[in-house]
């Protein structure tokens, strides 16, 4: 047995019905699995499914035979899985992964999982148990990766046979497990890349995956400090002698330190540090077009440790910047966590490691690293106003009508908007849904994008870029997780975040002079209310919405709003997505107004004068258009409190359903902004892109 095989074989397990033991002829053998962390086995979901409903009820119904003997385990996470324990699935689609908890196996040997996507033409070894010769035994196949099909990693030469399902696929050139054997046909084999483990995060109880992966990193960090043949030794042997950048030993040590830190609060908290490091190390101010749904601090390292300098026509050749980027990231993380939690033992250990390794960085980066690690030193770039603490990005929802659809249907796209300039696409739905279905369709993509935009306590805002007939879409009332207990997921978006409406039609065109002029008038204030429809606030207009009243024509509205003073904000007590309200809103947009207030849900009401009076008072005390966001959030909180004192509710009833148009002409600039590919290639219309 080679030194390499000696690392894999002790981590393998046979999976069978409980009590099967080592019976080599029993029909109760299900497949293969392997330890990825002490007490945790990874295998295929279709392997453990052979145990039926008891498996899906999380009973100890999975027989495990490992180097320590026979025991049982229970499935904690699996995807896919039946909707109910008694049901069965006709097909086992990717990721086809299951995570099994094995009590009493805390001293099990564990494989090393890759932190990178697999590549083609990589030499691989497949390990698993099989009945191929009539006797149940361990099987080893060699081959190479041949490509990808949807989510599948394709293999040639090595064709998994029945029983090998759930076994590890090891990339020999990286000395790490890159996949889980799934099956084969007459020509090729298929495996689930271990990077698909990320899909288990979003399952019920998916948070446990954080602890499993931290335990994986702790295991290998501890193993490196001992003696004997380790996975890091194998990675070091596979590392080219001429290679530069972050060594396997350095990565393993860093991952061990990161495993002890408090988890990030959102993907955006990680990616904000990645953005800052990349900008400094590459001296490239362009926003990266690829987004990572970062769930851990190690995801930031993965994004940076193979960073190369951009090739410029008039500059030097591209070089490896990985060591600079990773060490600077670690230093930023030390400063970030020290400010948030204080200098705890884990942070101090990371700080010491980073300082000791900083000699490998270039001189200017080394200077930044040591300044960041010194709590008394100012943070590099602290005098740059662009570095003020804020959300990493805001989230932009773009909704467009499907031409000639009856009833009307709409496509959508969710993007990140960085610094009001650069946009990165996250998810899209191209099939079209009805207006009432938009909240459900966008719930997952919006949650994902907000996670990427949030940075600690600084929350991303939401810009809903809508066709005019959907201006009354109550995006501020949407909930990301309506079935959760009271908290951030079940609260309406507008009570925690800035939520505004923008005009899809006007945004397609070069900004008009009126639009730019009105923008300047609203930037610093003072702001003043002007009625969107004059007849509803005319003297004696208590019945201003009554059919017999003479209505202001659209041309008259346009002329009046065009001549309004600078800083004027059209306000209206009712909806604007149809009828008189829509015609008046179209006139306001044509007159260049970038800000407006109305009520998206006030169908039948008799408080027109009260609304216009109170809206005017609100505008008079805010500091320009940007100053509206905080007071509007506060109003939405008050109007949504059904348990408040009735007098308090009556005091703020005028603001129920309050909607805000905030549509500056330069956010983003009209020249076509850079848009990246969809995150992970996802298209929510039913397939991969």
C-alpha positions, 0 to 999 in steps of 0.5 A: 500500500502506497503512502498515498493510499495509506491516507485514504483507506483508514477514512473509508467506511462500509455502509449497510443495514445496521447489524450487517457487520462483515458478512461478505455475502449479505444483500444488506450492503448499501455502499461506501462513505468516508470521514471528512471530520471526526464523527462525520461521514460523507456519502451519497444520498441515494446510498443511505436511502436504501434504509427507507423511512427510518433514515429520513426520520433521523433515526440511527438506521445507517450501519457503519463499518470503519477502522474502529469497528461496527456502529450506527449513524444517523443522517443529519443532512441530505439533498435531495431527500423525500418530502415525507419519510415514507415517500421515495424518489424516482431520481437522485439529482445532484448534489446527491450528498448525505452527511451522517453523524457517527457517534463514538468515531471522534478518533477516525482518520479523515480525508482532506477536502479540496477548497477549489473546483475540480479541473479537467484532465486531472489524474484521479483515484477512486476508492470504494467497496464493491461485489465485483468479484463476488466477494465484497472488497475494497476497490481502487480505480485510476483515471482522470477527470474528463469534463462537466455536465450540469453539476456532474464531474465526469470521469474516464477510464475509472468507471464506478461499479455498484457499491463504490457509490459514495466513495471519494474521488481523489485528485492525485495532483492536488492530494485532496478529495475533489468528488464523491462517486455517484454512478456510471454508464457504458462510457464514463463515470460521474461524481458529485464535486465536493464543492456541492456540499455548499448546497447543504447550507440552505437546508433545515439544520444546514448550520451544522455544516459550518461546524463540520467544516471547522472540525475538518480544518481543526483535524488537519491543523492538529495532524500537521503538528504531529508525526507521520504521513499526513495529507499536508505532507502529500500536498507538499510533495505534489506542490511543484518545486518551482511554485510560488504563492501560498504553500500547502503548509501555510494554507493548512495553518491559516485554515486551522486558525480561521476555524477558531474564529467567530463566524461571519454574519453574512457573505458580504462581510467576507467579500468586503474584505476580499474586495479591499484586499484585491484592490490594494494588492492588484492596484485595480479599482474595477469591481470583480465580476464574479461573486462568491456566496461566502459562508466562512472566512476560509471562502475569502482565502479561497478567493484570494490565494491564487490571485494573479496580477492583471496583465496590462498591455504596457505593464509587466507580466502577470505575477502570483499575488496569492501570498500578498493577498492572503496575508493582507486578508488575514491582517484585515480580518484581525483588525475587523474582529478586534474592533467587533469582539475584542482581542480574544485568544483566537484572534491573537493567535491569528495575529501572531501567525500573520505577523510571523508569515508577513516576511513572505509579502512584498515590502509595501504589503508587509507594511500594511499588514503590520500596521493592521496588526498594531491596534495603536496604528491607524488603519491603512487608507483610513483617511480615504472617504471611500473607505467609510464603513457602509454596506458592501453593495446595495441590491437592485431588482429589475423587473420587465414585462414579457411582451404580449403576455396575457395575463401579464407576466414579468421576468426579473433579475437581481443584481448587486450595485457597488458604490452606485456604479458597477452592477454584478448580476446574481440571479435571474428568472427568464420564464416570466411570472405574474405580479402576485408571484414575484415575491415568492419567486424573488425570495431566495435570490433576494436573500442571497443578494442581500447576504452578499451586500450586507457588511456586518451591521451595515445593511444593503438597501433595496432598489426595485426598478419597476415598470410603471404599472407595477409602481404599487408593488409592495416590495417594502412589505416582502418577507425573506422567511415568513414562516420563521419566528419574529426576527430579521427573516420574518420582518418586512424588508422596509422595516429593516432596510431602505427600500425604494422604487425606481423607474424602469422606462426612464432608466433606459434613456440618456438622462434629460436636462430636467432630470439632472436639474431636479436631482441637484435641487433634491440633493441637499434640500430643503425639500418641500411637498407639491401635490402630484394631483392638485384637485385632491388638496384644493380648497373644499376637496374633502371628496377629492377622489369623487368622480364628479370633481373636475380632474387635472389633465396630464398636460396640466400636471406636467406644466405645474410640476415642471415649474415647481421650485427646486427641491419640490417632491410630488406627494399623493395620498393614493396608488400610482400604478393605474388610472389618474395616479399613474397618469400624474406620476408619468407627468412627474417623471417627464418633468424630471422629478427623482423623488416622490411619495405616495401610498401603494395600498390606499385604495379607499381613503378619506384622509387626503388632506392629512396625508399631504400635510404630514408628508409635507412636514416629513419632507421639511425636516429631512436633509435632502433626498438621502435624509428620507431613508431613515425617517421612512424606515421609522414610519414603516416600523410604527405603522406595522406595529399592530400591538401598539397603543391605538393612539400611537397607531392613529397618529401614524396611520397616514403613512401606512403603505408609504412608498418612495420613488428615489431615482437619481439619474447617475446611479448607476451612470448611464454609460453601460455599467459592467455586468458579470455572469450570474452567480454560480451560473444559476438561472431560476427559470428552470435550468443551469446557464 
